[in-house]
Amino acid sequence: MHHRLLLRRRGAMPLPSPPQPAPRTPGVAGGRLFASLPSPPPLQSRREVHVWYLCPDELNDHSQLDMYKELLSPSERKNALAMNGPRLQKDAMLSRALLRTTLSRYTDAKIDPRSFEFKKNKFGKPEILWQSDGSSMEWPLHFNISHTSSLIACGIAMDTLIGIDVEEKKRKTVKNILSLARRYFTPSEVDYLAKISDSDAQQKEFIKLWTLKEAYVKALGRGFSGAPFNRFSNQLETNNRIQISKAAKVCNDSDSGCDYLSENWRFALAGLNSSYYMAVCIEDNSRGSENGSVPLGLKVWKTIPFIEDTLVSGTDAVKLIT
């Protein structure tokens, strides 16, 4: 609590009492914004991923939104305000607030959410910019963000590249599913979809493949133009693991630009909140070793930062597909 001392001159009229400040939202007190931001269980290995998500439509308290806005850097606030319309502005702001609060958790709250700085690799993928002056310890954290119109998710991994994608199960497509598949997918994936006679089931499988591909490309950090979907296939192996393979017709040419593609990646695919598919991809150099059969560990929380965290792994909210 800050106390204000009011001085009076002898014979002068007493000064009016200053207006009392509005109560602050929990979690914002003094110089530390994360007193109520509990640390999660530690990431046990490079084969474990934690995902934190929020639903923007559930966050409408203006003082709470103002608190989240305070976490952003000036450039982040500027970018959010540049979005087209209040809804997109709010989503952009919540995305950065979710990222900053999530990263802070994994430093044991030693780094204020406002203190993180970021850089982009040559393909535009954001990364943490750690200070080289020794003012803060460097944690081997990697992150990725995914958005839908009604959900924002942040994936966190330790000392390994990560990509995450979330898509609505009933996402509408402007073109026929097979037409889209022929444009973006490999021939083997097109053949797989063409064998599915039920249109609803075909669309679901298309979205699953798209989600897996998006997560892989984001983990590579090259962007869609740097890693076109038709250069690699996702396939479900008999041991219920997802395998990446280069598209033969595209990548057999030594000048095809497929050298960056590799098979040392591990996936998890899940249904989320009954309305979404979520794919997570991490780099995994243990394939072929005795640890190669260990599945990717996935824990998921729904959060309202500073207010409420709910572990939803193992509940009906998260249905692991593979």
C-alpha positions in Angstrom: 0.0 0.0 0.0 1.3 3.5 -0.9 0.7 6.2 1.7 0.4 9.8 0.6 1.4 12.6 3.0 -0.6 15.8 2.6 1.1 19.0 3.9 -1.0 22.0 5.0 0.1 25.5 5.1 -0.9 27.3 8.3 -4.1 29.3 7.7 -4.7 27.8 4.3 -7.8 25.8 3.4 -7.3 22.1 3.8 -6.6 20.3 0.6 -9.3 17.9 -0.6 -8.5 14.3 -0.1 -7.2 12.7 -3.3 -9.5 10.1 -5.0 -8.8 6.6 -3.9 -7.3 4.4 -6.6 -9.4 1.6 -8.0 -8.6 -1.8 -6.5 -6.0 -3.6 -8.6 -6.8 -7.0 -10.2 -5.3 -9.9 -8.3 -1.8 -10.7 -9.4 -0.9 -7.0 -10.0 0.8 -5.6 -6.9 3.6 -3.2 -6.6 6.5 -4.0 -9.0 5.7 -7.8 -9.3 2.9 -8.9 -11.5 3.1 -12.6 -10.9 2.6 -13.2 -7.2 -0.5 -15.2 -8.1 1.0 -16.9 -11.2 1.9 -20.4 -9.9 4.7 -22.4 -11.4 3.7 -25.5 -13.3 5.3 -28.9 -12.8 8.7 -28.9 -14.4 9.1 -30.1 -17.9 10.7 -33.5 -17.2 12.5 -34.0 -20.5 12.8 -32.9 -24.1 10.0 -35.3 -25.0 7.4 -33.4 -22.9 5.2 -30.5 -24.0 3.0 -28.2 -21.9 0.1 -26.4 -23.5 -1.7 -23.4 -22.0 -4.9 -22.1 -23.7 -7.5 -19.4 -23.1 -10.8 -18.6 -24.7 -11.1 -14.8 -25.5 -14.9 -14.8 -25.5 -14.7 -15.7 -21.7 -12.6 -12.7 -20.9 -14.6 -9.5 -21.0 -13.8 -7.7 -17.7 -12.3 -4.3 -18.7 -10.0 -4.0 -15.7 -8.7 -7.5 -16.3 -8.1 -6.8 -20.0 -6.3 -3.5 -19.1 -4.1 -5.5 -16.8 -3.1 -7.9 -19.6 -2.5 -4.9 -21.9 0.0 -3.6 -19.3 2.1 -6.7 -19.9 2.8 -5.9 -23.5 5.7 -4.0 -24.9 4.9 -0.7 -26.7 5.4 -2.3 -30.1 3.1 -5.2 -29.2 0.4 -2.8 -28.1 0.9 -0.9 -31.3 0.6 -4.0 -33.4 -2.5 -5.1 -31.5 -4.2 -1.8 -32.1 -3.4 -2.0 -35.8 -5.6 -5.1 -36.1 -8.9 -4.7 -38.0 -11.6 -4.2 -35.4 -12.0 -4.6 -31.6 -12.2 -8.4 -31.6 -9.0 -9.0 -33.5 -7.3 -6.3 -31.4 -8.4 -8.1 -28.2 -7.2 -11.5 -29.6 -3.8 -10.1 -30.5 -3.4 -8.5 -27.1 -4.4 -11.7 -25.3 -2.1 -13.8 -27.4 0.9 -11.8 -26.3 -0.3 -11.7 -22.7 -0.7 -15.5 -22.7 2.8 -15.9 -24.1 4.4 -13.6 -21.5 2.6 -15.0 -18.5 3.3 -18.6 -19.6 7.0 -18.0 -20.1 7.2 -16.4 -16.7 5.9 -19.5 -15.1 8.8 -21.6 -16.4 11.4 -19.2 -14.9 10.1 -19.9 -11.4 8.6 -16.4 -11.6 12.2 -15.0 -11.6 11.4 -13.0 -14.8 8.5 -10.5 -14.9 6.2 -11.2 -17.8 6.8 -7.6 -19.0 10.6 -8.2 -19.2 10.7 -10.7 -22.0 12.1 -9.5 -25.3 11.8 -11.3 -28.6 13.5 -11.7 -31.9 12.7 -13.4 -35.2 14.7 -15.9 -37.1 15.3 -15.3 -40.8 11.9 -16.9 -41.7 10.0 -14.8 -39.2 9.5 -17.3 -36.3 9.6 -15.5 -32.9 12.2 -16.6 -30.3 13.2 -15.3 -26.9 15.9 -12.7 -26.9 18.0 -13.4 -23.8 20.2 -10.5 -22.6 23.9 -11.2 -23.1 24.9 -8.9 -20.3 24.3 -11.5 -17.6 21.4 -9.6 -16.1 19.2 -12.6 -16.3 19.7 -16.3 -16.4 18.9 -18.0 -19.7 16.4 -20.9 -19.7 16.3 -23.2 -22.7 12.7 -22.5 -23.4 11.0 -22.8 -26.8 7.5 -21.8 -27.6 4.9 -21.5 -30.3 1.4 -19.9 -30.5 -1.7 -20.9 -32.4 -5.0 -19.1 -32.8 -8.5 -19.9 -33.9 -11.5 -17.5 -33.9 -12.3 -18.6 -30.3 -9.2 -20.1 -28.7 -5.5 -19.1 -28.3 -3.0 -21.8 -27.3 0.7 -21.5 -26.3 3.0 -24.6 -26.4 6.1 -24.8 -24.3 9.1 -27.2 -24.7 12.5 -27.4 -23.0 15.6 -27.3 -25.1 13.9 -28.5 -28.3 12.0 -26.9 -31.2 8.3 -26.9 -31.0 5.3 -26.2 -33.3 1.6 -26.2 -32.3 -1.5 -25.8 -34.4 -5.2 -25.7 -33.4 -8.0 -25.9 -35.9 -11.8 -26.0 -35.5 -13.2 -29.4 -36.4 -16.1 -27.8 -38.3 -13.8 -25.3 -40.1 -15.5 -24.4 -43.4 -13.6 -24.7 -46.7 -14.5 -22.7 -49.7 -13.5 -25.5 -52.1 -14.0 -29.2 -52.3 -11.9 -31.1 -49.9 -10.1 -33.2 -52.6 -9.5 -30.1 -54.7 -7.7 -28.5 -51.7 -5.8 -31.7 -51.0 -4.6 -31.9 -54.6 -3.4 -28.4 -54.4 -1.6 -28.6 -51.0 -1.0 -32.3 -50.1 1.1 -35.1 -51.4 -0.4 -37.7 -53.8 -0.4 -40.4 -51.1 -2.4 -38.1 -48.8 -4.8 -37.3 -51.6 -5.3 -41.0 -52.2 -5.9 -41.6 -48.5 -8.6 -38.9 -48.4 -10.2 -40.1 -51.7 -10.9 -43.5 -50.2 -13.1 -42.0 -47.5 -16.6 -41.9 -48.9 -18.3 -40.1 -46.0 -17.9 -36.3 -46.6 -17.9 -35.4 -42.9 -15.3 -38.0 -42.1 -13.2 -36.9 -45.1 -13.3 -33.3 -43.9 -12.2 -34.3 -40.4 -9.3 -36.3 -41.8 -8.3 -33.4 -44.0 -8.3 -31.1 -41.0 -6.2 -33.5 -39.0 -3.6 -33.7 -41.7 -3.6 -30.0 -42.1 -3.2 -29.5 -38.4 -0.3 -31.9 -38.3 1.4 -30.3 -41.3 1.0 -26.8 -39.8 2.5 -27.9 -36.5 5.5 -29.5 -38.3 6.1 -26.4 -40.5 5.9 -24.1 -37.4 8.4 -26.3 -35.6 10.8 -26.1 -38.5 10.4 -22.3 -38.2 10.4 -21.8 -41.9 6.9 -20.7 -42.6 4.5 -22.1 -45.2 6.4 -20.7 -48.2 9.7 -22.1 -46.8 8.2 -25.6 -46.3 5.3 -26.2 -48.7 2.9 -28.9 -47.5 3.3 -31.0 -50.7 6.9 -31.8 -50.0 6.2 -34.1 -47.1 3.6 -36.6 -46.0 2.2 -37.4 -42.6 1.2 -41.0 -42.1 0.0 -43.0 -39.1 2.2 -46.0 -38.4 1.0 -49.3 -37.0 2.4 -48.4 -33.6 0.0 -45.4 -33.6 2.8 -42.9 -34.1 2.8 -40.3 -36.8 5.7 -40.5 -39.3 7.1 -37.8 -41.5 8.4 -38.7 -45.0 9.5 -36.7 -47.9 7.3 -36.7 -51.0 9.1 -38.8 -53.5 8.0 -37.1 -56.7 8.9 -33.7 -55.3 12.0 -34.4 -53.3 13.9 -36.9 -55.5 15.4 -34.1 -57.4 18.7 -32.9 -55.8 17.6 -29.3 -56.5 14.2 -29.7 -54.9 15.0 -27.8 -51.7 13.9 -30.6 -49.4 17.2 -30.9 -47.5 15.7 -29.3 -44.4 13.1 -32.1 -44.1 14.0 -34.8 -41.6 12.2 -37.6 -39.8 13.4 -36.9 -36.3 10.2 -35.3 -35.1 7.6 -36.5 -32.6 3.9 -35.6 -32.7 0.8 -35.6 -30.5 -2.7 -35.2 -32.0 -5.7 -34.6 -29.7 -9.2 -33.4 -29.7 -9.6 -30.3 -27.5 -12.8 -29.0 -25.9 -14.7 -31.3 -28.3 -14.6 -28.5 -31.0 -10.9 -28.5 -32.0 -8.0 -30.6 -33.2 -4.7 -29.8 -31.7 -1.4 -31.0 -33.1 2.0 -30.6 -31.3 5.3 -31.3 -33.0 8.8 -31.3 -31.4 12.2 -32.2 -32.6 13.3 -35.6 -31.3 16.8 -37.0 -31.8 16.1 -40.1 -29.8 14.3 -41.9 -32.8 15.9 -45.2 -33.4 17.3 -45.4 -29.8 16.0 -47.2 -26.8 14.0 -44.1 -26.0 12.5 -43.9 -29.5 9.3 -45.7 -28.4 8.5 -43.4 -25.6 5.5 -41.3 -26.6 5.4 -37.5 -26.4 4.3 -36.4 -23.0 1.5 -33.8 -23.2 -0.1 -31.8 -20.4 -2.7 -29.1 -21.1 -4.1 -26.3 -18.9 -6.9 -23.9 -19.5 -6.0 -20.6 -18.0 -7.2 -17.1 -17.1 -3.8 -15.7 -16.2 -3.5 -14.5 -12.6 -7.0 -15.7 -11.9 -7.5 -19.4 -12.5 -5.6 -22.4 -13.9 -7.2 -25.7 -14.6 -5.3 -28.9 -15.6 -7.5 -30.5 -18.2 -5.2 -33.3 -19.3 -6.9 -36.6 -18.5 -10.4 -35.1 -18.7 -13.0 -35.0 -21.5 -11.5 -31.7 -22.6 -8.5 -33.4 -24.1 -8.9 -36.6 -26.1 -5.6 -38.0 -27.3 -5.9 -39.4 -30.8 -2.2 -40.3 -31.3 
